[in-house]
Amino acid sequence: MPEHFLREVSEDSEAPKNKKGQAVYGKRNPDAVIEERCKRLFKRQLTGLNARQLVLEHADRECIAEATAWRDWNRVVTWNEAGWSEEKETILSRIQGMRMRIIDQAVRKGQLQTAMMGLKDLQETLLGDTNGGESTVKLNINIENKSEQ
């Protein structure tokens, strides 16, 4: 393998290495370039495409080999798992905040069915399962039309 395709890497680098411990990416792809490429793939995953579509599109956009795109995807999956384990403790409070905003906006716009669904979800979260539980609280909202007098 020509030397211009090899570069020295640190021990903790995730880049694939040959028998001599040198990365096979090449000098024009330092860790910072690989990191930025993976960040772009990380952002793209929110589009709703499945993994294979994301990787193939990533390979085309970045002009890299499909195998390299899969290595980038594996790094993104690792980031996802690490992020989820870090945020697991605070996710409930964030969801509750989003529910309260949805309920508030639905009531302001007169979308009472949406507000009622949001309140029901909030109730289930706060009180636990409402299907057959002894301490079930039922919330009934009736909407009456204003009659002209």
C-alpha positions in Angstrom: 0.0 0.0 0.0 1.4 3.4 -0.9 2.5 5.6 2.0 0.3 8.5 1.0 -2.7 6.4 2.0 -1.4 5.8 5.5 -1.3 8.2 8.4 -0.3 7.9 12.0 -3.3 7.8 14.4 -3.7 7.9 18.1 -4.4 4.7 20.1 -8.0 5.7 20.9 -8.9 6.5 17.2 -11.8 4.6 15.7 -10.3 4.6 12.3 -9.5 1.1 10.8 -5.8 0.3 10.9 -3.5 -1.9 9.0 -0.9 -4.3 10.5 1.5 -1.5 11.2 -1.1 0.5 13.2 -1.6 3.1 10.5 -5.0 4.3 9.5 -6.1 3.5 5.9 -8.0 6.7 5.3 -5.2 8.7 3.8 -3.6 12.1 4.7 -6.4 14.1 3.1 -8.9 12.7 5.5 -7.7 13.6 9.0 -9.9 12.9 12.0 -11.5 16.3 11.8 -12.7 15.7 8.3 -14.1 12.4 9.2 -15.8 13.9 12.3 -17.5 16.7 10.2 -18.7 14.1 7.7 -20.2 12.0 10.4 -21.9 15.1 11.9 -23.5 15.8 8.6 -24.8 12.2 8.5 -26.0 12.5 12.1 -28.1 15.6 11.1 -29.5 13.8 8.1 -30.9 10.9 10.1 -33.8 13.0 11.2 -35.3 13.0 7.7 -37.0 9.6 8.3 -35.0 7.5 5.8 -34.0 4.0 6.8 -30.3 3.2 7.5 -29.5 1.8 4.1 -31.0 4.8 2.3 -29.1 7.2 4.6 -25.8 5.4 4.0 -26.1 5.2 0.2 -27.1 8.9 0.0 -24.3 9.8 2.4 -21.8 7.9 0.1 -23.1 9.8 -2.9 -23.1 13.2 -1.3 -19.7 12.9 0.3 -18.1 11.1 -2.7 -16.9 8.2 -0.5 -17.0 4.5 -0.8 -20.0 2.6 0.6 -17.8 0.8 3.1 -16.6 4.2 4.4 -20.2 5.4 4.6 -21.1 2.3 6.7 -18.2 3.1 9.1 -19.6 6.6 9.4 -23.0 5.2 10.1 -21.6 2.9 12.9 -20.1 6.0 14.5 -23.4 7.8 14.3 -25.2 4.8 15.9 -22.7 4.9 18.7 -23.4 8.6 19.2 -27.1 7.9 19.3 -26.8 5.2 22.0 -24.5 7.5 24.1 -26.9 10.4 23.7 -29.9 8.3 24.7 -28.3 6.9 27.8 -27.3 10.5 28.9 -30.7 12.0 28.3 -32.8 9.1 29.6 -33.1 10.7 33.1 -34.4 14.1 31.8 -36.6 13.0 28.9 -39.8 12.7 30.9 -39.7 16.4 32.1 -39.0 17.5 28.5 -41.9 15.5 27.2 -44.2 16.9 29.9 -43.2 20.5 28.9 -44.0 19.7 25.3 -47.4 18.3 26.3 -48.2 21.4 28.3 -47.3 23.6 25.3 -49.4 21.5 22.9 -52.4 21.6 25.3 -52.1 25.4 25.7 -51.8 26.0 21.9 -54.7 23.7 21.2 -57.0 25.4 23.7 -56.0 28.9 22.3 -56.8 27.8 18.7 -60.1 26.1 19.7 -58.8 22.6 19.0 -60.4 21.1 22.0 -60.2 17.4 20.8 -56.5 17.8 20.6 -56.3 19.4 24.0 -58.4 16.6 25.5 -56.1 14.0 24.0 -53.1 15.8 25.5 -54.8 16.0 28.9 -55.5 12.3 28.7 -51.9 11.5 28.0 -50.8 13.8 30.8 -53.2 12.1 33.2 -51.9 8.6 32.2 -48.3 9.7 32.8 -49.0 11.3 36.1 -51.4 8.7 37.6 -50.2 5.6 35.8 -52.2 3.2 33.8 -55.9 4.2 33.7 -57.2 0.9 32.3 -58.7 -0.9 35.2 -56.8 0.8 38.0 -58.6 1.4 41.3 -57.7 5.0 41.5 -58.8 5.9 38.1 -59.8 9.5 37.5 -62.0 10.2 34.6 -62.1 13.6 32.9 -65.2 14.5 30.9 -65.3 17.6 28.9 -68.6 18.7 27.3 -68.7 21.5 24.8 -72.0 23.3 24.3 -72.7 25.7 21.5 -73.6 29.3 22.4 -77.2 29.8 21.6 -78.4 33.2 20.4 -80.8 34.9 22.8 
